[in-house]
């Protein structure tokens, strides 16, 4: 059985590495090593695609191209494992996540769905996201990056989790009247992954916030217009490791310039992606779900004080 071949356009879309960058690396580092397909277009095999995925992850973690591009697959695996150690919270959830991963690997969609719903019904939607869904999503991403999970299996996981979270939100009790922020949720134009966005929406829903989800990949100009027209208090953005730290900083800074000062930007997702955004202080950055819940509580307290003073 021969490896599948991937065009340079497909590799760029899969990894987030620009085609021009791939050509520069080819000349400078001797990798990747394409073959020429129809029309003399560059093509790459599965092993090279796996190496490029790992290289992109290491670059996003702060390493330089000269340190990683020429490294063999085994060395890249070691570097990624060292750079992507699970957090203490994720490690503590490992015992719960392992059997769920087995259900995914066995393609037992219904059993995986039902098992996740049991967690939501037992410990609550927000706690299930923090203790189970988020650590499992991180682990699925690691397995896919290392070539241990097929793309269709990653899509299966996303499909199941989306179904579970939507069902969990629908079952939330109605919140009483009171001050709640109006939140517009989306990802920026270069961020295609929407699962983190749905997790954030669940957390806002649990707090009784007024939510308007625009889905993924909203251009900054359109997002700013939507936030103004819908009279949003907060624009909530989700970022995965697909987006580079530099792209995240540029995107959030551009959005900040477009938005009125009274509309806050809250951002969550990949810590490495959001590292520059956090340092630049152009948005409020959240690392775990609990921080988001605390921030909504603080927003309400500030709103009440403002009303009392009016």
C-alpha positions as CSV (number, residue, x, y, z in Angstrom):
1,X,0.0,0.0,0.0
2,X,1.5,3.3,-1.1
3,X,1.3,6.6,0.9
4,X,-1.2,9.2,0.0
5,X,0.3,12.2,-1.7
6,X,-0.7,15.8,-0.9
7,X,-0.3,18.8,-3.0
8,X,1.5,21.9,-1.7
9,X,-1.9,23.7,-1.4
10,X,-3.4,20.8,0.6
11,X,-0.3,20.7,2.9
12,X,-0.5,24.5,3.5
13,X,-4.2,24.3,4.3
14,X,-3.7,21.3,6.7
15,X,-0.7,22.7,8.6
16,X,-1.1,26.4,8.4
17,X,2.4,26.8,6.9
18,X,2.4,29.1,3.9
19,X,3.4,27.7,0.5
20,X,6.2,30.2,0.2
21,X,7.6,29.1,3.6
22,X,7.6,25.5,2.4
23,X,9.6,26.5,-0.6
24,X,12.1,28.5,1.4
25,X,12.6,25.6,3.8
26,X,13.2,23.3,0.9
27,X,16.1,25.4,-0.3
28,X,17.5,26.4,3.1
29,X,17.1,23.2,5.2
30,X,16.7,20.5,2.6
31,X,13.2,19.7,3.9
32,X,10.5,19.1,2.8
33,X,11.5,17.0,-0.2
34,X,8.6,17.2,-2.7
35,X,8.1,15.1,-5.8
36,X,6.6,16.7,-8.9
37,X,3.1,15.7,-9.8
38,X,0.8,16.7,-12.7
39,X,1.7,20.1,-14.0
40,X,5.0,20.0,-12.0
41,X,3.1,20.9,-8.8
42,X,4.9,20.0,-5.6
43,X,3.5,16.9,-3.7
44,X,4.4,15.4,-0.3
45,X,3.8,12.0,1.2
46,X,2.1,11.2,4.5
47,X,5.4,11.1,6.5
48,X,6.4,14.5,5.4
49,X,2.9,15.9,6.2
50,X,3.2,14.4,9.7
51,X,6.7,16.0,10.2
52,X,5.3,19.4,9.0
53,X,2.4,19.2,11.5
54,X,4.8,18.6,14.3
55,X,7.1,21.4,13.1
56,X,4.2,23.8,13.0
57,X,3.3,22.9,16.6
58,X,6.8,23.5,17.7
59,X,7.0,26.8,16.0
60,X,3.8,27.8,17.7
61,X,5.3,26.9,21.0
62,X,8.1,29.4,20.4
63,X,10.9,27.4,18.7
64,X,12.7,28.7,15.6
65,X,12.6,27.1,12.2
66,X,16.4,26.5,12.2
67,X,16.0,24.4,15.4
68,X,13.3,22.1,14.1
69,X,12.8,21.9,10.3
70,X,15.7,19.6,9.5
71,X,15.0,17.3,12.5
72,X,13.9,13.7,11.8
73,X,10.5,12.4,12.8
74,X,11.7,10.7,15.9
75,X,13.4,13.8,17.2
76,X,10.3,16.0,16.4
77,X,8.1,13.6,18.4
78,X,10.4,13.9,21.4
79,X,10.4,17.7,21.1
80,X,6.6,17.9,20.9
81,X,6.2,15.6,23.9
82,X,8.5,17.8,25.9
83,X,6.9,21.0,24.8
84,X,3.3,19.8,25.2
85,X,3.2,18.2,28.6
86,X,-0.4,18.0,29.9
87,X,-1.4,20.4,32.6
88,X,-2.0,19.2,36.1
89,X,-5.8,19.5,35.5
90,X,-5.5,17.4,32.3
91,X,-3.3,14.8,34.0
92,X,-5.8,14.5,36.9
93,X,-8.6,13.8,34.4
94,X,-6.6,11.1,32.6
95,X,-8.3,8.2,34.2
96,X,-11.7,9.5,33.1
97,X,-10.5,10.4,29.6
98,X,-8.8,7.1,28.7
99,X,-12.0,5.0,28.5
100,X,-13.7,7.8,26.4
101,X,-10.7,7.7,24.0
102,X,-11.1,4.0,23.7
103,X,-14.7,4.5,22.6
104,X,-13.6,7.0,20.0
105,X,-10.9,4.7,18.7
106,X,-13.4,1.9,18.5
107,X,-15.8,4.3,16.6
108,X,-18.5,3.7,19.2
109,X,-20.2,7.0,18.5
110,X,-23.4,6.4,20.5
111,X,-21.6,5.0,23.6
112,X,-19.2,8.0,23.5
113,X,-22.1,10.4,23.3
114,X,-24.0,8.7,26.1
115,X,-21.0,8.5,28.3
116,X,-20.3,12.2,27.9
117,X,-24.0,13.0,28.7
118,X,-23.7,11.0,31.9
119,X,-20.9,13.3,33.0
120,X,-22.9,16.4,32.2
121,X,-25.9,15.2,34.0
122,X,-23.8,14.1,37.0
123,X,-21.4,17.0,37.6
124,X,-23.0,19.7,35.5
125,X,-22.2,21.2,32.1
126,X,-19.4,23.6,33.1
127,X,-17.6,21.1,35.3
128,X,-17.8,18.4,32.6
129,X,-16.3,20.8,30.1
130,X,-13.4,21.7,32.5
131,X,-12.8,18.2,33.8
132,X,-13.6,15.9,30.8
133,X,-14.3,17.6,27.5
134,X,-11.4,20.1,27.5
135,X,-8.7,17.5,28.6
136,X,-10.1,15.0,26.1
137,X,-10.0,17.6,23.3
138,X,-6.3,18.4,24.1
139,X,-5.5,14.6,24.1
140,X,-7.3,14.1,20.7
141,X,-5.3,17.0,19.3
142,X,-2.0,15.4,20.5
143,X,-2.9,12.0,19.0
144,X,-3.9,13.5,15.7
145,X,-0.7,15.6,15.6
146,X,1.4,12.4,16.2
147,X,-0.5,10.6,13.4
148,X,-2.1,8.2,15.9
149,X,-5.6,9.4,15.1
150,X,-7.0,9.6,11.6
151,X,-8.6,12.9,10.4
152,X,-12.0,11.3,10.2
153,X,-11.7,10.2,13.8
154,X,-10.9,13.7,14.9
155,X,-13.9,14.9,13.0
156,X,-16.0,12.1,14.7
157,X,-14.9,13.4,18.1
158,X,-15.8,17.0,17.2
159,X,-19.2,15.9,15.9
160,X,-20.0,13.9,19.1
161,X,-18.9,16.7,21.4
162,X,-20.8,19.4,19.5
163,X,-24.0,17.3,19.8
164,X,-23.4,16.7,23.5
165,X,-22.7,20.3,24.3
166,X,-25.7,21.6,22.4
167,X,-27.9,19.0,24.2
168,X,-26.3,20.1,27.5
169,X,-27.1,23.7,26.8
170,X,-30.7,22.9,25.9
171,X,-31.1,21.3,29.3
172,X,-29.9,24.2,31.3
173,X,-32.5,25.8,33.7
174,X,-33.7,29.2,32.8
175,X,-31.9,32.0,34.6
176,X,-33.7,34.6,36.6
177,X,-33.8,38.2,35.6
178,X,-30.7,40.3,36.4
179,X,-27.7,42.0,34.9
180,X,-26.1,39.8,32.3
181,X,-23.6,40.7,29.6
182,X,-24.6,40.4,26.0
183,X,-21.8,38.4,24.4
184,X,-21.0,38.0,20.7
185,X,-19.0,34.8,20.1
186,X,-16.8,33.9,17.1
187,X,-13.3,33.1,15.9
188,X,-11.3,35.5,13.7
189,X,-10.9,35.0,10.0
190,X,-7.8,32.8,10.2
191,X,-9.1,30.4,12.9
192,X,-11.3,27.6,11.5
193,X,-11.8,25.5,14.7
194,X,-15.1,26.1,16.4
195,X,-15.2,23.5,19.2
196,X,-13.6,25.8,21.7
197,X,-16.1,28.5,20.7
198,X,-19.0,26.1,21.6
199,X,-17.4,25.3,24.9
200,X,-17.2,29.0,25.7
201,X,-20.8,29.5,24.7
202,X,-21.8,26.7,27.1
203,X,-20.0,28.5,30.0
204,X,-21.7,31.8,29.2
205,X,-25.1,30.0,28.9
206,X,-24.6,28.4,32.3
207,X,-24.2,31.9,33.7
208,X,-27.4,33.1,32.0
209,X,-25.6,35.5,29.6
210,X,-27.3,36.7,26.4
211,X,-25.3,35.0,23.7
212,X,-25.1,35.5,19.9
213,X,-22.8,33.0,18.2
214,X,-21.6,34.0,14.7
215,X,-19.8,30.7,14.1
216,X,-16.1,30.6,13.1
217,X,-14.0,32.8,10.8
218,X,-15.7,36.2,11.0
219,X,-13.6,39.0,9.5
220,X,-12.7,41.7,12.0
221,X,-14.5,44.5,10.2
222,X,-17.8,42.5,10.1
223,X,-17.3,41.4,13.7
224,X,-16.9,45.0,14.9
225,X,-20.0,46.0,12.9
226,X,-22.0,43.1,14.4
227,X,-20.9,44.0,17.9
228,X,-22.0,47.6,17.5
229,X,-25.3,46.8,15.9
230,X,-26.2,44.1,18.4
231,X,-25.1,46.4,21.3
232,X,-22.7,43.7,22.7
233,X,-20.9,44.2,26.0
234,X,-18.3,41.5,25.2
235,X,-16.8,40.0,22.0
236,X,-15.6,36.5,23.0
237,X,-12.9,34.9,20.7
238,X,-11.7,31.3,20.6
239,X,-8.2,30.3,19.4
240,X,-6.7,26.9,18.7
241,X,-3.0,26.0,18.1
242,X,-3.9,26.3,14.4
243,X,-3.4,30.1,14.7
244,X,0.1,31.4,15.3
245,X,0.8,33.7,18.3
246,X,1.7,36.6,15.9
247,X,-1.5,36.2,13.8
248,X,-3.6,36.1,17.0
249,X,-1.9,39.3,18.3
250,X,-2.4,41.1,15.0
251,X,-6.0,40.0,14.7
252,X,-7.0,41.0,18.2
253,X,-5.1,44.3,18.0
254,X,-6.9,45.1,14.7
255,X,-10.3,44.2,16.3
256,X,-9.5,46.4,19.3
257,X,-8.9,49.3,17.1
258,X,-12.2,48.8,15.3
259,X,-14.4,48.4,18.4
260,X,-15.7,51.1,20.7
261,X,-13.8,51.2,24.0
262,X,-16.8,50.1,26.1
263,X,-17.0,46.7,24.3
264,X,-14.6,44.3,25.9
265,X,-12.6,41.5,24.1
266,X,-12.3,38.2,26.0
267,X,-10.2,35.5,24.5
268,X,-9.6,31.8,25.4
269,X,-8.0,28.7,24.0
270,X,-4.5,27.6,23.2
271,X,-2.1,29.2,25.8
272,X,0.8,29.3,23.3
273,X,-1.3,31.0,20.7
274,X,-2.6,33.6,23.2
275,X,0.8,34.3,24.8
276,X,1.5,37.5,22.9
277,X,-2.1,38.7,23.2
278,X,-1.8,38.3,27.0
279,X,1.5,40.1,27.2
280,X,0.2,43.0,25.0
281,X,-2.9,43.4,27.2
282,X,-5.2,44.0,24.3
283,X,-7.8,41.5,25.5
284,X,-8.7,39.7,28.6
285,X,-7.2,36.2,28.3
286,X,-8.7,33.1,30.0
287,X,-6.8,29.9,30.7
288,X,-9.5,27.7,32.3
289,X,-13.3,27.7,32.4
290,X,-13.4,28.7,36.0
291,X,-11.7,32.0,35.2
292,X,-14.5,32.8,32.7
293,X,-17.2,32.1,35.3
294,X,-15.5,34.4,37.8
295,X,-15.1,37.1,35.2
296,X,-18.9,37.1,34.4
297,X,-19.6,37.3,38.1
298,X,-17.2,40.3,38.4
299,X,-18.9,41.9,35.3
300,X,-22.3,41.7,37.1
301,X,-20.9,43.2,40.3
302,X,-19.4,46.1,38.3
303,X,-22.7,46.6,36.4
304,X,-24.7,46.8,39.6
305,X,-22.3,49.3,41.2
306,X,-22.5,51.4,38.0
307,X,-26.3,51.3,38.1
308,X,-26.3,52.3,41.8
309,X,-24.1,55.3,41.1
310,X,-26.2,56.4,38.1
